[in-house]
Each structure stands twice: as structure tokens, then as C-alpha cells.
Amino acid sequence: MRNSVRLVERYLFDCLPLTDIGYLDLMAWRYPGLGSNPEDVEVDMSWSRWPAAEPRCYLGPVTTPGLSVTEAIDHETGMVVARSVERLRQPLRRWEVVEMGRPDVGGLPERVRASRMRTGGWTDFRRVGEPVPVPQGAFDAGPARLREALEHGLSGKAA
């Protein structure tokens, strides 16, 4: 019988196939598995085009020692506009908003650029479609219901 695999950091923070941005990285809220915002951690967001944004650093869960996530919050919108994921103080991945979206779509970014440090360079991602509304109840009804709501929304059906 095969040994079981315990997904920890990869499950929480790694990327979807063919992209350089993890799906959790793009969410406007921070992942609940992250720890506190330590006051003694030096934050370096000099790589970001958002110098006026408020930087915050969070430690990873105890199951992934040395993991930290640093993000910049835009004061005007309250949105995360840049994020860096580091392991043992070495950058793994960074992304930032290049072009904000229209107010009628909640400012959902039109363009984001991302870099995965081990491959180098930056990749631009442009949103080509309109946002898909997801019913609020789908977020509280468990993963199966959320997946169903997303599939219906993406296929153009009512969820």
C-alpha cells in the first residue's frame, strides 16, 4: 500500500497549472492558515509599484516553518495590490496589480503581473472576461457547493 501524502505548503500556496499565481494569492482576503502579523519582521516591498500601500507580513502555519506572506494594502480601495510569498527569507513568488478594474466590478484588477523567482522574469496576466457573480451562500455551504456555483457561473448558467 502506498504511503499517504500530507499536503501542506503546496496545497496552501502553490500555483495552478500553467500560471504563476496561486489561486489563493489572488483572493482579496488573507488565507486563514496564516499566523499573526509580527511586529519585528522587516518588510521589503521595494519591488512593488505600490509604494504608498500599507505593507503587512504574516507568518505561515506552524506546519510550514519559515513561510511568510507579505502584502501591500491600497488605502483607497482596501484591496491587496501586491503580495510576496517567501520561504526562509527567500522569495518564492510575487505578484502585483498593474491596472485596476472599473468600480462597477468592484475594482477587480484588469492586469496583474507575476514572477516566480526560480524561473525568473515577470509574466503579465490580463482579465479578458467579466467577473462571474457567486451567491454569498455558496461560500458557507462547503467546497462541493462552491465548486458547483463556480461551474454554473462559468458556464453561463444560474447557480
C-alpha positions as CSV (number, residue, x, y, z in Angstrom):
1,M,0.0,0.0,0.0
2,R,1.3,3.5,-0.8
3,N,2.1,5.9,1.9
4,S,-0.3,8.8,2.4
5,V,0.8,12.2,1.4
6,R,0.1,15.2,3.6
7,L,-0.3,18.3,1.6
8,V,0.8,21.4,3.5
9,E,2.5,24.3,1.9
10,R,1.9,23.2,-1.7
11,Y,-1.8,22.9,-1.0
12,L,-2.0,26.2,0.7
13,F,0.2,28.4,-1.5
14,D,1.4,26.8,-4.7
15,C,0.2,27.6,-8.2
16,L,-2.5,26.3,-10.5
17,P,-1.2,24.6,-13.7
18,L,0.1,26.9,-16.4
19,T,0.0,30.1,-14.3
20,D,2.4,31.8,-12.0
21,I,-0.1,33.0,-9.4
22,G,-1.7,30.7,-6.9
23,Y,-5.5,30.9,-6.7
24,L,-5.3,31.7,-3.1
25,D,-2.9,34.5,-3.8
26,L,-5.5,36.3,-5.8
27,M,-8.2,36.3,-3.2
28,A,-8.9,39.7,-1.6
29,W,-8.8,38.2,1.9
30,R,-5.8,36.6,3.6
31,Y,-5.7,32.8,4.0
32,P,-6.9,31.9,7.5
33,G,-4.0,29.4,7.9
34,L,-1.6,32.3,8.2
35,G,-0.4,33.3,11.6
36,S,-0.1,36.7,13.3
37,N,1.3,39.9,11.9
38,P,4.6,40.0,13.8
39,E,5.8,43.5,14.7
40,D,9.5,42.7,14.5
41,V,9.6,41.5,10.8
42,E,11.3,43.9,8.4
43,V,9.0,44.3,5.3
44,D,10.6,45.0,1.9
45,M,8.1,45.9,-0.8
46,S,10.7,47.9,-2.8
47,W,10.0,45.7,-5.8
48,S,6.3,46.8,-6.0
49,R,4.9,49.7,-7.9
50,W,2.6,50.5,-4.9
51,P,5.0,52.4,-2.6
52,A,2.1,54.2,-0.7
53,A,0.3,50.9,0.1
54,E,0.4,49.6,3.6
55,P,2.7,46.6,4.0
56,R,1.7,43.7,6.2
57,C,3.6,40.5,6.9
58,Y,2.1,37.2,8.1
59,L,3.8,34.1,9.2
60,G,2.8,30.7,7.8
61,P,1.2,28.0,9.9
62,V,3.4,26.0,12.4
63,T,3.4,23.1,9.9
64,T,5.4,25.2,7.4
65,P,8.1,27.0,9.5
66,G,9.9,29.8,7.7
67,L,7.0,30.6,5.4
68,S,5.8,34.2,5.3
69,V,3.4,36.2,3.1
70,T,3.9,40.0,2.7
71,E,1.2,42.0,1.1
72,A,0.5,45.7,0.4
73,I,-3.0,47.1,1.0
74,D,-4.1,50.1,-1.0
75,H,-5.5,52.7,1.3
76,E,-8.1,54.0,-1.2
77,T,-9.7,50.7,-2.1
78,G,-8.7,48.4,0.8
79,M,-7.6,45.8,-1.7
80,V,-4.4,43.7,-1.7
81,V,-2.4,45.1,-4.6
82,A,0.8,43.3,-4.2
83,R,1.9,40.1,-2.5
84,S,5.2,38.2,-1.9
85,V,5.5,34.6,-0.7
86,E,8.8,33.8,1.0
87,R,10.3,30.6,2.5
88,L,13.2,31.0,4.9
89,R,13.5,34.7,3.8
90,Q,14.0,33.7,0.1
91,P,11.3,35.0,-2.3
92,L,9.3,32.2,-4.0
93,R,6.7,34.2,-5.8
94,R,5.5,37.8,-6.2
95,W,2.5,39.4,-7.9
96,E,1.1,42.9,-8.1
97,V,-1.8,44.7,-9.7
98,V,-0.7,46.6,-12.8
99,E,-4.1,48.0,-13.8
100,M,-7.1,48.3,-11.5
101,G,-10.6,47.4,-12.7
102,R,-13.7,49.6,-13.1
103,P,-15.7,50.5,-10.0
104,D,-18.8,48.7,-11.3
105,V,-16.8,45.3,-11.0
106,G,-15.5,46.1,-7.5
107,G,-12.1,47.1,-8.8
108,L,-11.3,43.6,-9.8
109,P,-7.9,44.0,-11.5
110,E,-7.7,44.2,-15.3
111,R,-4.0,43.4,-15.3
112,V,-1.7,41.6,-12.9
113,R,2.0,40.7,-13.3
114,A,3.6,37.8,-11.5
115,S,7.1,36.4,-11.0
116,R,8.2,33.0,-9.8
117,M,11.7,33.5,-8.6
118,R,13.1,30.1,-9.6
119,T,12.1,30.8,-13.3
120,G,12.8,34.5,-13.3
121,G,11.2,37.3,-15.2
122,W,7.7,38.6,-15.0
123,T,4.5,37.4,-16.7
124,D,1.6,39.7,-17.4
125,F,-2.0,38.4,-17.0
126,R,-4.9,40.3,-18.4
127,R,-8.5,39.7,-17.4
128,V,-10.4,39.2,-20.7
129,G,-13.9,38.5,-19.4
130,E,-16.3,40.0,-17.0
131,P,-16.5,38.8,-13.3
132,V,-18.8,35.9,-12.5
133,P,-21.1,36.6,-9.6
134,V,-21.1,33.8,-7.0
135,P,-24.1,33.6,-4.5
136,Q,-22.9,34.5,-0.9
137,G,-24.5,31.3,0.4
138,A,-22.2,29.2,-1.8
139,F,-19.2,30.3,0.3
140,D,-20.7,28.9,3.5
141,A,-22.2,25.7,2.1
142,G,-18.9,23.8,1.8
143,P,-16.5,23.1,-1.1
144,A,-18.8,21.0,-3.2
145,R,-21.5,23.7,-3.3
146,L,-18.9,26.4,-4.0
147,R,-17.5,24.3,-6.9
148,E,-21.0,23.8,-8.3
149,A,-21.8,27.5,-8.1
150,L,-18.5,28.4,-9.8
151,E,-19.0,25.8,-12.6
152,H,-22.6,27.1,-13.2
153,G,-21.4,30.7,-13.2
154,L,-18.6,30.0,-15.6
155,S,-20.8,28.0,-18.0
156,G,-23.3,30.9,-18.0
157,K,-26.0,29.0,-16.1
158,A,-27.7,30.5,-13.0
159,A,-26.3,28.9,-9.8
